[in-house]
């Protein structure tokens, strides 16, 4: 089932990548990265602090709980942006690029957590 989930995630990121305009992405640049990092680190950090406050002995579970709050729902964001016909605007591209980066940060954290547990 894990492989099926990974294939679904890859297809979702590919779908988002099809809608990304590279010239627009160059204009967005560091703003998209900053929004993605803040949008990922803030919820992960808040969930991590809450999980550690609830059970300070289980750090791995706290990291997993934090990583679960990090990703943005890329599929929902893409559908909303398409219906509003703003995918190809600078704001739409900013949202899509930030969501993709945000999901990648959460995946890296979860994969490293799996490596620590194994």
N, C-alpha and C positions, 0 to 999 in steps of 0.2 A: 504494500500500500504506500510505502514511503516513495518508491520509485514513481508510482502513478501521480502522487502529489508533486514531485519534482518536475515531471513532464508537464503537468498542468501549469505550474509556475513558469516554466520556460516558455510555453506557448503564450501565456499572458504577457510576459515581458517582450516577446517577439511582436505580439499584436500592438503593444504600446510603442515599440520601436518603429513600427511601420508608420505610425502617425507623427513621429518626431521629425521636425524640419531642422536639419543640421545647421543651416544658416541662422535660423532663429535661435537655436541652442547656443551658438557662438555669441549672439547678442546677450543672451541671458547670463551665460558664464557663471561667475562666482556667486551671483544671487541665488541661483538654483541650488548650488552646492550648500550655501549657508542655510537656506530654508530647509533643505533636506536634513542637514546635520542637526539643526535646532529641533526640527519636527520629529527627529528620531531619538536624539539624546534626551530631550526633556521628558517624554513619556516613559522611556526606559529607566531614566534616573528616578522619577517619582515612584514608579512601580517597584523598583529595586529597594528604595528606602522603606516603602510600606511593607514589603515582604520581609526585609531584614528586621523591621520593628516587630513584626508578628512572630517571627521565628529566627532569632539571631544565630542559631546553630547550623542552619541549613543554607549555606551560601549558594550552592548550585541551584537549588530550587528558586532562590531569590533572583538569580541571574536569568533563569528560564522564564520566570514570571515577568521580569522586566522586558525581556526580548519579545514576549508575546504582545506587549503593548506598543512596540515600535513600528511595525509595518502599517503602511497606509493601504486601504483597499483600492488597488490600482484598477481592478475591473469595474467597480462602481464609479470611480472617478472618470474613467474613460467613457462609460455610458452616459453619464451626466454631461460631460463636455461635448460629446457627439450630439446629444439631443439639443443642447443649447447652441450648437454650431459655433463653438468657440475653441475647438481643438487647435486650429491653426493660427490663433491669435497669440501674442506674446504671453498673456496671462495663462492661456491654456497650455502652452508649451512649458511654461514655468511649473505649472501644477504637475504635468506628466513627468517632466524630468526629475522634479523633487520626489515624486512618488516612487519612481524607479530606483533612485539612489537610496531612498528611505527603506525600501524593501531589501535592497542589497545589504545595507548595514545590519538589518535584523537577521538576514540569512547568515551573514558572517559570524555574528554573535552566537546564533544557534548551532552552527556547524562547529565552532570552537568549543562550545559547551559539550557537544557530543564527543569531541575528541578528549576533553578533560575527564568525562565520565567513563570513557572506554578504556 
